[in-house]
Structure formats: C-alpha cells, structure tokens
C-alpha cells in the first residue's frame, strides 16, 4: 500500500514539474520576488531597529524564513484551478492513493523552495553575508527552513480547497502577510512595544528565524529556539495535513 502511495505521489510530482518546464515564467517570478525584498529592506527601507552589528547579518536569516512563508499563491492557484477544471475529479476516479495529488503538489513545490533557498543564499553571499557557524549548523538551518516551508505549503493547500476558486486565493493569501511582517525578520522584539514584541516572539516564523540565526552564527540567534522551530511546524503539519487529505477525500461527494 505504501509503495503504491509513493509511486502515485511521484507521478503527480512529475506532472507538476512538467508544468513548470512548459511555463517557467511563474517559477522565475517566484525566485526573483524574495531577492527584490532582500535588496529593498537591506538597502532602501531597512533600519535594523535594535540590531547590533551589521544589519545584513541579522536580516539575511530573517529573509530566508520570510521566503519560506511567502509564495504560497502559486500552490493555491494550482490546486483551485485543478478543482475548477475537473482535473482532480478525474484523478479521484482512478485507482490512486487518496491524497497522492496533494503530496505530489507539495513535493514539487519543495523542489522549487529548495532552489529558491539556494538562490537567496547565493545573493546574500554576494551582498556580503556569511554563515559563521559550523557545516552542521548550516545544514541544520537549511533543514529548519525547509521544514517550516513544508508546513506552510500544507496550510496553503488546505486553504486553497476551502477557498475553492482561483479568484478567492488572493483574499486568503492576504492572511499570510501578518505571519511574515509580525515577526523578527526585520527588527528585534526588544525594539517594539511590549505587547507587540510578545506577539512577534510567539510567531512560528520568528522562532524559525531566531533558531536559524543561531545556527548560522548571525546576530539575534538564541539556541533555545531550535526546538521551538521544530515543534511549531510539526504541530502545524499535524493539524493541516490530515485536514487537507480529509477535505480532498470528501470532494464531489
């Protein structure tokens, strides 16, 4: 049973990768947008309130975490378009593992996320940022970022099926913005009012950003946040993965 599920999921993954090969513009835009944000906040808008040392060293890990939170609209649009074109109904009529379409979609998006992460790290290196931690710390930071991205993807997949239509995706996507900007990506919670700093510190993205800063050896890192950066995404996955698969199973019933 597990072998069939993995085979079906890989088939759906290849389907999504083939779409990107035929329509690369959307993927290119997704890669360029976070680079634009990095340059904008690093050199035009950013001030680094409460940050000690070089601001780019503090900003870079936060931008990597922000990149993992944003860009869900392409996933959500793809899911809603398949729903409205009847593609998913045809897949569900086949002898295919329940949820393989969704797993294939998330796996393909993780490939894109890994590429986007590599691009951002390369751009950060060109701008003067350096990861001062160990090789193990660097790999651990990348793992935490991808884990956070995986959790966010399943939130997006579930919300896409709740929205149901492509025109509703933008309204739902707006919900992601508070997660990104009510965080410590751009400034430290110590520089904020107490109530706002508390909200920022409890933000799952802030936990990931703080843990990643520690593993990279960047300013603002705290070792105690690594476990929180693992538990938060796993908790989100424990909620939204079964919700998404269950909702998928109930479609057209």
C-alpha positions as CSV (number, residue, x, y, z in Angstrom):
1,X,0.0,0.0,0.0
2,X,2.8,2.4,0.9
3,X,4.6,1.6,-2.3
4,X,1.5,2.4,-4.4
5,X,1.1,5.7,-2.5
6,X,4.7,6.7,-3.0
7,X,4.5,5.8,-6.7
8,X,1.3,7.7,-7.2
9,X,2.7,10.7,-5.4
10,X,5.9,10.7,-7.5
11,X,3.7,10.6,-10.7
12,X,1.9,13.7,-9.5
13,X,5.2,15.4,-8.7
14,X,6.4,14.8,-12.2
15,X,3.2,16.2,-13.5
16,X,3.8,19.5,-11.6
17,X,7.4,19.7,-12.7
18,X,6.4,19.2,-16.3
19,X,4.0,22.2,-15.9
20,X,6.9,24.3,-14.7
21,X,9.1,23.2,-17.6
22,X,6.4,24.4,-20.1
23,X,5.6,27.6,-18.1
24,X,8.8,28.8,-16.4
25,X,7.8,32.4,-16.0
26,X,5.8,31.8,-12.8
27,X,8.8,30.0,-11.2
28,X,11.2,32.7,-12.3
29,X,9.0,35.4,-10.7
30,X,8.8,33.4,-7.5
31,X,12.6,33.3,-7.4
32,X,13.1,37.0,-8.2
33,X,10.5,38.4,-5.7
34,X,12.3,37.5,-2.5
35,X,15.6,38.8,-3.9
36,X,13.8,42.1,-4.5
37,X,12.6,42.1,-0.9
38,X,16.1,41.4,0.4
39,X,17.6,44.3,-1.6
40,X,14.7,46.6,-0.7
41,X,14.8,46.0,3.1
42,X,18.6,45.7,3.2
43,X,19.4,48.9,1.4
44,X,16.2,51.0,0.9
45,X,13.8,50.5,3.8
46,X,15.6,48.5,6.5
47,X,17.0,50.2,9.5
48,X,17.5,47.3,11.8
49,X,15.9,48.7,15.0
50,X,17.6,47.1,18.0
51,X,20.1,45.2,15.9
52,X,23.7,45.2,16.9
53,X,26.4,44.7,14.3
54,X,26.0,44.6,10.6
55,X,22.3,44.7,9.6
56,X,22.7,42.4,6.7
57,X,23.9,39.7,9.0
58,X,20.7,40.0,11.0
59,X,18.4,40.5,8.0
60,X,19.5,37.6,5.9
61,X,18.3,34.7,8.1
62,X,15.1,36.5,8.6
63,X,14.6,37.0,4.9
64,X,15.3,33.3,4.3
65,X,12.5,32.4,6.8
66,X,10.2,35.0,5.2
67,X,10.8,33.5,1.8
68,X,9.7,30.1,3.2
69,X,6.4,31.7,4.4
70,X,5.6,33.6,1.3
71,X,4.9,32.5,-2.3
72,X,2.0,30.2,-1.5
73,X,-0.3,31.7,-4.1
74,X,1.2,29.6,-6.9
75,X,0.4,26.4,-4.9
76,X,-3.1,27.6,-4.0
77,X,-3.8,28.7,-7.6
78,X,-2.7,25.4,-9.0
79,X,-5.0,23.5,-6.6
80,X,-8.0,25.7,-7.2
81,X,-7.5,25.6,-11.0
82,X,-7.4,21.8,-10.9
83,X,-10.5,21.7,-8.8
84,X,-12.5,24.0,-11.2
85,X,-11.3,22.3,-14.3
86,X,-12.4,18.9,-13.1
87,X,-8.8,17.6,-13.2
88,X,-8.9,16.4,-9.6
89,X,-12.3,14.7,-10.1
90,X,-10.7,12.6,-12.9
91,X,-7.7,11.7,-10.7
92,X,-10.1,10.7,-7.9
93,X,-11.9,8.3,-10.3
94,X,-8.6,6.5,-10.9
95,X,-7.1,3.7,-8.7
96,X,-4.8,6.2,-7.0
97,X,-3.9,6.6,-3.4
98,X,-6.0,9.2,-1.6
99,X,-4.0,12.4,-1.3
100,X,-1.3,11.5,-3.8
101,X,-2.3,14.5,-5.9
102,X,-1.7,16.8,-2.9
103,X,1.5,15.1,-1.9
104,X,2.8,15.4,-5.4
105,X,1.9,19.1,-5.5
106,X,3.7,19.7,-2.2
107,X,6.8,17.7,-3.2
108,X,7.2,19.6,-6.5
109,X,6.8,22.9,-4.6
110,X,9.5,21.8,-2.1
111,X,11.9,21.3,-5.1
112,X,11.2,24.9,-6.1
113,X,11.6,26.1,-2.4
114,X,15.0,24.4,-2.2
115,X,16.1,26.2,-5.4
116,X,14.7,29.5,-4.1
117,X,16.6,29.0,-0.9
118,X,19.8,28.3,-2.7
119,X,19.3,31.5,-4.9
120,X,18.7,33.6,-1.8
121,X,21.8,32.2,0.0
122,X,23.9,33.0,-3.1
123,X,22.5,36.5,-3.3
124,X,23.2,37.0,0.4
125,X,26.7,35.9,-0.1
126,X,27.2,38.3,-2.9
127,X,25.9,41.1,-0.7
128,X,28.5,40.3,2.0
129,X,26.6,38.0,4.3
130,X,28.4,35.0,5.7
131,X,27.3,32.0,7.7
132,X,29.8,31.9,10.6
133,X,28.5,28.7,12.2
134,X,29.7,25.1,11.5
135,X,28.8,23.0,8.5
136,X,26.4,21.0,10.7
137,X,24.8,24.2,11.8
138,X,24.4,25.4,8.3
139,X,22.7,22.2,7.2
140,X,20.5,22.3,10.3
141,X,19.4,25.8,9.5
142,X,18.5,24.8,5.9
143,X,16.6,21.8,7.3
144,X,14.6,24.1,9.7
145,X,13.8,26.5,6.9
146,X,12.5,23.7,4.6
147,X,10.5,22.1,7.4
148,X,8.8,25.5,8.0
149,X,8.1,25.7,4.3
150,X,6.6,22.2,4.2
151,X,4.2,23.2,7.0
152,X,3.2,26.4,5.3
153,X,2.6,24.5,2.0
154,X,0.1,22.3,3.6
155,X,-1.7,25.2,5.2
156,X,-1.9,26.7,1.7
157,X,-3.2,23.5,0.2
158,X,-5.9,23.2,2.8
159,X,-6.9,26.9,2.5
160,X,-7.0,26.5,-1.3
161,X,-9.5,23.8,-1.1
162,X,-11.5,25.8,1.4
163,X,-11.5,28.8,-1.0
164,X,-12.4,26.6,-3.9
165,X,-12.0,29.2,-6.6
166,X,-8.9,31.0,-8.1
167,X,-10.4,34.4,-7.5
168,X,-10.6,33.7,-3.8
169,X,-6.9,32.8,-3.5
170,X,-5.7,36.4,-3.2
171,X,-8.1,37.1,-0.3
172,X,-6.9,34.0,1.5
173,X,-3.2,34.8,0.6
174,X,-3.5,38.1,2.5
175,X,-3.7,36.1,5.7
176,X,-0.1,35.0,5.2
177,X,1.2,38.6,5.3
178,X,0.7,39.1,9.1
179,X,2.7,36.0,9.7
180,X,5.6,37.5,7.7
181,X,5.6,41.0,8.9
182,X,4.6,40.5,12.5
183,X,7.9,38.7,13.0
184,X,11.5,39.5,13.9
185,X,12.6,39.3,10.3
186,X,13.4,43.0,10.1
187,X,13.8,44.2,13.7
188,X,14.3,42.7,17.2
189,X,11.3,42.3,19.5
190,X,13.2,44.3,22.1
191,X,12.8,47.4,20.0
192,X,9.0,47.1,19.9
193,X,6.2,47.9,22.4
194,X,5.8,45.1,25.0
195,X,2.5,43.7,23.6
196,X,3.8,43.7,20.0
197,X,7.1,42.1,21.0
198,X,5.2,39.3,22.7
199,X,3.1,38.7,19.6
200,X,6.3,38.7,17.5
201,X,8.1,36.3,19.7
202,X,5.2,33.8,19.6
203,X,5.1,33.9,15.8
204,X,6.2,30.5,14.4
205,X,8.3,32.3,11.7
206,X,10.1,34.2,14.4
207,X,11.0,31.0,16.1
208,X,12.5,29.7,12.9
209,X,14.3,32.9,12.1
210,X,15.8,33.1,15.6
211,X,16.9,29.4,15.5
212,X,18.4,29.8,12.1
213,X,20.3,32.9,13.2
214,X,21.8,30.9,16.0
215,X,22.8,28.0,13.6
216,X,24.3,30.4,11.1
217,X,26.2,32.3,13.8
218,X,24.3,35.5,13.0
219,X,23.3,38.3,15.4
220,X,20.0,37.8,17.2
221,X,20.3,34.0,17.4
222,X,19.3,32.1,20.6
223,X,20.0,28.3,20.9
224,X,16.9,27.7,23.0
225,X,14.7,28.4,19.9
226,X,15.8,25.4,17.9
227,X,13.3,23.0,19.5
228,X,10.5,25.5,19.1
229,X,11.4,25.9,15.4
230,X,11.0,22.1,15.1
231,X,7.8,21.7,17.2
232,X,5.9,24.6,15.6
233,X,6.0,23.3,12.0
234,X,5.3,19.7,13.2
235,X,2.3,20.9,15.1
236,X,1.0,22.8,12.1
237,X,1.5,19.7,9.9
238,X,-0.3,17.5,12.4
239,X,-3.3,19.8,12.0
240,X,-3.3,20.8,8.4
241,X,-2.0,17.7,6.7
242,X,-5.0,15.5,7.8
243,X,-7.4,18.3,7.3
244,X,-6.3,18.7,3.7
245,X,-6.3,15.0,2.9
246,X,-9.7,14.6,4.5
247,X,-11.2,17.5,2.6
248,X,-9.7,16.1,-0.6
249,X,-11.3,12.8,0.1
250,X,-14.7,14.5,0.5
251,X,-14.7,16.4,-2.7
252,X,-17.6,15.8,-5.1
253,X,-19.3,13.5,-2.7
